[in-house]
Amino acid sequence: MCYLLGAVRRLLIVDDEKDMLDFLERVFRREYAVSRAQSVDEAEALLSTNAFDVVITDRRMPRRGGLELLEHLAANRPDTVRILLTGYGDSLVNETVRQWELVDAWISKPIDSAALRQAIEEAIARRASAVRQK
């Protein structure tokens, strides 16, 4: 995990909507080395050969959703900051406690890029603080 200031951080964006991938890549391309995936399967293939500091994933996608990807990350890349995008904020109340443990931050659609950027930086800071305390 790359918590050092000034170091190049790697970001994976996972969404089945190309417009959302394009938007998020534009938002973060100056701060991160950005990779993209349009499905959980594609994301898992990238994760099998690459390490990412941050993964942003949509909650609802065809076949497999973002929570499944976050389960994969928690098991295989636990240091990765995990951000969940959702257009269904009210329904998050129904998720299990275990599923909440998978998420470092969640952002409702439509996306406010400043709020998303702040949520990511706060999650990174929490992770860095936890590492320093160990």
Backbone as CSV, one residue per row, in Angstrom:
resi,resn,N_x,N_y,N_z,CA_x,CA_y,CA_z,C_x,C_y,C_z
1,MET,0.843,-1.174,0.000,0.000,0.000,0.000,0.886,1.234,0.000
2,CYS,0.514,2.193,-0.759,1.316,3.394,-0.986,0.704,4.563,-0.226
3,TYR,1.124,4.784,1.010,0.570,5.865,1.809,1.463,7.095,1.840
4,LEU,2.591,7.062,1.156,3.522,8.173,1.202,3.035,9.333,0.347
5,LEU,3.173,10.542,0.874,2.813,11.715,0.091,3.753,11.845,-1.089
6,GLY,3.207,12.209,-2.217,4.025,12.410,-3.395,4.259,11.147,-4.205
7,ALA,3.980,9.987,-3.629,4.150,8.734,-4.369,2.966,8.547,-5.312
8,VAL,3.202,7.900,-6.427,2.125,7.641,-7.366,1.203,6.584,-6.772
9,ARG,-0.059,6.930,-6.684,-1.046,5.994,-6.175,-1.818,5.400,-7.350
10,ARG,-2.240,4.160,-7.175,-2.970,3.453,-8.233,-4.434,3.316,-7.847
11,LEU,-5.295,3.597,-8.818,-6.738,3.586,-8.612,-7.393,2.689,-9.653
12,LEU,-8.300,1.831,-9.195,-9.114,1.017,-10.093,-10.557,1.476,-9.948
13,ILE,-11.172,1.797,-11.085,-12.572,2.202,-11.127,-13.356,1.067,-11.781
14,VAL,-14.440,0.641,-11.136,-15.244,-0.464,-11.653,-16.700,-0.003,-11.752
15,ASP,-17.196,0.042,-12.979,-18.580,0.434,-13.225,-18.980,-0.097,-14.585
16,ASP,-20.211,-0.542,-14.718,-20.665,-1.062,-16.005,-21.049,0.053,-16.977
17,GLU,-21.115,1.288,-16.501,-21.476,2.420,-17.348,-20.216,3.142,-17.816
18,LYS,-20.008,3.147,-19.123,-18.817,3.786,-19.702,-18.749,5.275,-19.352
19,ASP,-19.887,5.959,-19.359,-19.893,7.387,-19.029,-19.373,7.640,-17.611
20,MET,-19.732,6.765,-16.673,-19.248,6.919,-15.297,-17.753,6.650,-15.232
21,LEU,-17.277,5.638,-15.955,-15.836,5.364,-16.005,-15.087,6.570,-16.571
22,ASP,-15.604,7.140,-17.645,-14.971,8.310,-18.266,-14.924,9.479,-17.283
23,PHE,-16.047,9.739,-16.615,-16.136,10.838,-15.665,-15.124,10.668,-14.525
24,LEU,-15.116,9.495,-13.914,-14.223,9.274,-12.775,-12.755,9.282,-13.196
25,GLU,-12.461,8.787,-14.372,-11.083,8.858,-14.856,-10.641,10.311,-15.023
26,ARG,-11.520,11.146,-15.564,-11.183,12.575,-15.700,-10.954,13.223,-14.335
27,VAL,-11.775,12.861,-13.360,-11.659,13.441,-12.014,-10.314,13.094,-11.372
28,PHE,-9.831,11.854,-11.574,-8.675,11.370,-10.816,-7.385,11.204,-11.596
29,ARG,-7.382,11.421,-12.890,-6.193,11.095,-13.687,-4.958,11.930,-13.346
30,ARG,-5.118,13.075,-12.739,-3.946,13.886,-12.351,-3.341,13.432,-11.030
31,GLU,-4.132,12.740,-10.226,-3.688,12.317,-8.898,-3.308,10.848,-8.818
32,TYR,-3.816,10.052,-9.740,-3.653,8.598,-9.684,-3.278,8.044,-11.047
33,ALA,-2.640,6.891,-11.014,-2.528,6.056,-12.209,-3.835,5.265,-12.238
34,VAL,-4.701,5.571,-13.197,-6.066,5.045,-13.220,-6.175,3.844,-14.152
35,SER,-6.821,2.787,-13.653,-7.220,1.642,-14.466,-8.731,1.526,-14.373
36,ARG,-9.327,0.877,-15.373,-10.780,0.775,-15.446,-11.210,-0.657,-15.714
37,ALA,-12.395,-0.994,-15.181,-13.009,-2.288,-15.468,-14.517,-2.076,-15.557
38,GLN,-15.165,-2.817,-16.463,-16.611,-2.681,-16.627,-17.398,-3.821,-15.998
39,SER,-16.708,-4.685,-15.248,-17.397,-5.773,-14.546,-16.531,-6.239,-13.386
40,VAL,-17.149,-6.974,-12.487,-16.405,-7.553,-11.367,-15.384,-8.559,-11.887
41,ASP,-15.775,-9.359,-12.877,-14.836,-10.332,-13.435,-13.599,-9.650,-14.010
42,GLU,-13.800,-8.570,-14.755,-12.675,-7.823,-15.330,-11.812,-7.219,-14.227
43,ALA,-12.446,-6.705,-13.184,-11.705,-6.135,-12.057,-10.868,-7.193,-11.345
44,GLU,-11.448,-8.368,-11.115,-10.709,-9.436,-10.447,-9.513,-9.884,-11.275
45,ALA,-9.662,-9.880,-12.596,-8.519,-10.226,-13.456,-7.407,-9.205,-13.294
46,LEU,-7.755,-7.931,-13.248,-6.737,-6.888,-13.034,-6.095,-7.021,-11.655
47,LEU,-6.904,-7.319,-10.663,-6.403,-7.446,-9.292,-5.504,-8.660,-9.103
48,SER,-5.641,-9.650,-9.961,-4.803,-10.837,-9.831,-3.352,-10.559,-10.209
49,THR,-3.115,-9.495,-10.965,-1.748,-9.182,-11.407,-1.283,-7.782,-11.032
50,ASN,-2.160,-6.999,-10.395,-1.827,-5.612,-10.050,-2.278,-5.293,-8.635
51,ALA,-1.547,-4.412,-7.992,-1.952,-3.898,-6.688,-2.490,-2.483,-6.893
52,PHE,-3.574,-2.170,-6.211,-4.168,-0.839,-6.286,-4.287,-0.283,-4.872
53,ASP,-4.074,1.006,-4.746,-4.231,1.657,-3.449,-5.697,1.874,-3.117
54,VAL,-6.486,2.183,-4.170,-7.904,2.495,-4.001,-8.691,1.783,-5.093
55,VAL,-9.833,1.210,-4.703,-10.790,0.674,-5.672,-12.126,1.360,-5.426
56,ILE,-12.662,1.948,-6.485,-13.996,2.545,-6.460,-14.882,1.634,-7.298
57,THR,-15.970,1.138,-6.718,-16.847,0.241,-7.467,-18.305,0.628,-7.307
58,ASP,-19.046,0.451,-8.388,-20.485,0.622,-8.354,-21.092,-0.552,-7.600
59,ARG,-22.157,-0.292,-6.905,-22.798,-1.350,-6.121,-23.560,-2.319,-7.013
60,ARG,-24.334,-1.791,-7.956,-25.175,-2.648,-8.792,-24.651,-2.685,-10.213
61,MET,-24.305,-3.890,-10.643,-23.859,-4.135,-12.009,-24.452,-5.462,-12.443
62,PRO,-24.538,-5.711,-13.744,-25.052,-7.002,-14.205,-24.200,-8.158,-13.678
63,ARG,-24.836,-9.267,-13.439,-24.215,-10.520,-12.985,-23.700,-10.432,-11.561
64,ARG,-22.669,-9.676,-11.304,-22.077,-9.581,-9.959,-21.932,-8.118,-9.593
65,GLY,-22.162,-7.808,-8.329,-22.140,-6.422,-7.894,-20.891,-6.032,-7.126
66,GLY,-20.833,-4.766,-6.782,-19.680,-4.197,-6.101,-19.376,-4.818,-4.748
67,LEU,-20.406,-5.225,-4.010,-20.139,-5.843,-2.714,-19.390,-7.160,-2.874
68,GLU,-19.666,-7.890,-3.934,-18.905,-9.123,-4.200,-17.437,-8.804,-4.469
69,LEU,-17.198,-7.730,-5.206,-15.817,-7.316,-5.457,-15.140,-6.900,-4.158
70,LEU,-15.857,-6.192,-3.302,-15.267,-5.772,-2.030,-14.958,-6.970,-1.131
71,GLU,-15.783,-8.009,-1.202,-15.477,-9.243,-0.468,-14.173,-9.845,-0.973
72,HIS,-14.009,-9.865,-2.292,-12.773,-10.373,-2.894,-11.570,-9.549,-2.419
73,LEU,-11.712,-8.231,-2.431,-10.616,-7.361,-1.979,-10.287,-7.588,-0.515
74,ALA,-11.308,-7.678,0.319,-11.074,-7.872,1.755,-10.293,-9.157,2.007
75,ALA,-10.588,-10.185,1.234,-9.922,-11.471,1.420,-8.526,-11.510,0.803
76,ASN,-8.342,-10.832,-0.327,-7.104,-10.973,-1.084,-6.203,-9.738,-1.088
77,ARG,-6.752,-8.590,-0.890,-5.997,-7.325,-0.884,-6.548,-6.440,0.242
78,PRO,-6.402,-6.875,1.486,-7.063,-6.182,2.602,-6.599,-4.748,2.829
79,ASP,-5.418,-4.370,2.349,-4.941,-3.003,2.551,-5.517,-2.009,1.553
80,THR,-6.207,-2.493,0.541,-6.770,-1.617,-0.476,-7.944,-0.829,0.102
81,VAL,-7.953,0.476,-0.127,-9.078,1.322,0.280,-10.240,1.006,-0.638
82,ARG,-11.423,0.754,-0.028,-12.588,0.286,-0.775,-13.727,1.305,-0.700
83,ILE,-14.096,1.834,-1.872,-15.138,2.858,-1.961,-16.305,2.296,-2.768
84,LEU,-17.514,2.421,-2.239,-18.709,1.906,-2.895,-19.568,3.068,-3.377
85,LEU,-19.916,3.040,-4.668,-20.831,4.015,-5.252,-22.212,3.388,-5.310
86,THR,-23.229,4.154,-4.965,-24.570,3.608,-5.021,-25.581,4.671,-5.412
87,GLY,-26.518,4.268,-6.207,-27.663,5.108,-6.516,-28.830,4.752,-5.624
88,TYR,-28.574,3.865,-4.680,-29.631,3.324,-3.831,-29.269,3.518,-2.368
89,GLY,-28.977,4.738,-1.959,-28.504,5.026,-0.606,-29.427,4.557,0.487
90,ASP,-30.746,4.681,0.284,-31.681,4.262,1.319,-31.603,2.774,1.598
91,SER,-31.326,1.973,0.556,-31.317,0.528,0.754,-30.065,0.041,1.463
92,LEU,-29.064,0.884,1.631,-27.855,0.466,2.345,-28.144,0.117,3.798
93,VAL,-29.227,0.649,4.343,-29.608,0.339,5.712,-29.850,-1.155,5.865
94,ASN,-30.255,-1.828,4.814,-30.588,-3.248,4.883,-29.373,-4.166,4.761
95,GLU,-28.207,-3.629,4.479,-27.021,-4.470,4.338,-26.611,-5.019,5.705
96,THR,-25.949,-6.152,5.696,-25.522,-6.765,6.946,-24.294,-6.048,7.497
97,VAL,-24.040,-6.238,8.761,-22.859,-5.646,9.393,-21.597,-6.108,8.677
98,ARG,-21.540,-7.364,8.300,-20.360,-7.898,7.594,-20.114,-7.110,6.314
99,GLN,-21.159,-6.799,5.578,-20.994,-6.042,4.343,-20.500,-4.626,4.621
100,TRP,-20.948,-4.014,5.709,-20.466,-2.673,6.046,-18.975,-2.681,6.354
101,GLU,-18.483,-3.789,6.916,-17.057,-3.894,7.212,-16.212,-3.908,5.948
102,LEU,-16.820,-4.202,4.810,-16.100,-4.252,3.540,-15.848,-2.878,2.952
103,VAL,-16.567,-1.865,3.427,-16.589,-0.552,2.790,-15.878,0.482,3.661
104,ASP,-14.899,1.185,3.070,-14.255,2.292,3.786,-15.080,3.564,3.685
105,ALA,-15.794,3.728,2.574,-16.674,4.880,2.389,-17.662,4.557,1.279
106,TRP,-18.848,5.139,1.364,-19.794,4.995,0.270,-20.271,6.374,-0.143
107,ILE,-20.502,6.508,-1.420,-20.919,7.779,-2.007,-22.174,7.523,-2.833
108,SER,-23.180,8.363,-2.643,-24.413,8.241,-3.413,-24.279,8.926,-4.764
109,LYS,-24.957,8.345,-5.747,-25.065,8.979,-7.055,-26.247,9.932,-7.004
110,PRO,-26.221,11.043,-7.706,-25.143,11.470,-8.604,-23.901,11.847,-7.801
111,ILE,-22.745,11.625,-8.402,-21.459,11.783,-7.730,-21.080,13.245,-7.603
112,ASP,-20.722,13.634,-6.399,-20.092,14.930,-6.145,-18.594,14.636,-6.081
113,SER,-17.853,15.066,-7.097,-16.438,14.693,-7.181,-15.633,15.190,-5.991
114,ALA,-15.970,16.353,-5.450,-15.239,16.860,-4.284,-15.506,15.973,-3.063
115,ALA,-16.748,15.555,-2.874,-17.076,14.680,-1.740,-16.416,13.316,-1.900
116,LEU,-16.367,12.806,-3.121,-15.705,11.526,-3.373,-14.216,11.630,-3.097
117,ARG,-13.605,12.687,-3.581,-12.171,12.898,-3.342,-11.890,12.993,-1.839
118,GLN,-12.717,13.719,-1.115,-12.537,13.865,0.330,-12.719,12.521,1.037
119,ALA,-13.720,11.747,0.639,-13.947,10.432,1.256,-12.751,9.513,1.055
120,ILE,-12.163,9.559,-0.127,-10.992,8.726,-0.410,-9.811,9.158,0.452
121,GLU,-9.556,10.449,0.512,-8.421,10.940,1.299,-8.602,10.633,2.781
122,GLU,-9.823,10.739,3.285,-10.080,10.399,4.686,-9.868,8.906,4.932
123,ALA,-10.289,8.070,3.998,-10.085,6.623,4.143,-8.605,6.278,4.111
124,ILE,-7.857,6.915,3.223,-6.403,6.697,3.158,-5.756,7.129,4.469
125,ALA,-6.171,8.267,4.994,-5.603,8.754,6.252,-5.914,7.795,7.406
126,ARG,-7.144,7.252,7.436,-7.487,6.268,8.486,-6.616,5.029,8.365
127,ARG,-6.412,4.554,7.148,-5.565,3.372,6.933,-4.120,3.659,7.358
128,ALA,-3.600,4.825,6.981,-2.224,5.176,7.340,-2.077,5.271,8.853
129,SER,-3.065,5.827,9.505,-3.034,5.949,10.959,-3.062,4.566,11.611
130,ALA,-3.875,3.669,11.095,-3.954,2.315,11.640,-2.630,1.575,11.466
131,VAL,-1.968,1.781,10.340,-0.670,1.145,10.084,0.374,1.672,11.063
132,ARG,0.375,2.985,11.296,1.342,3.586,12.216,1.133,3.108,13.656
133,GLN,-0.114,2.809,14.027,-0.422,2.383,15.379,-0.065,0.928,15.640
134,LYS,0.151,0.144,14.598,0.485,-1.282,14.775,1.902,-1.469,15.227
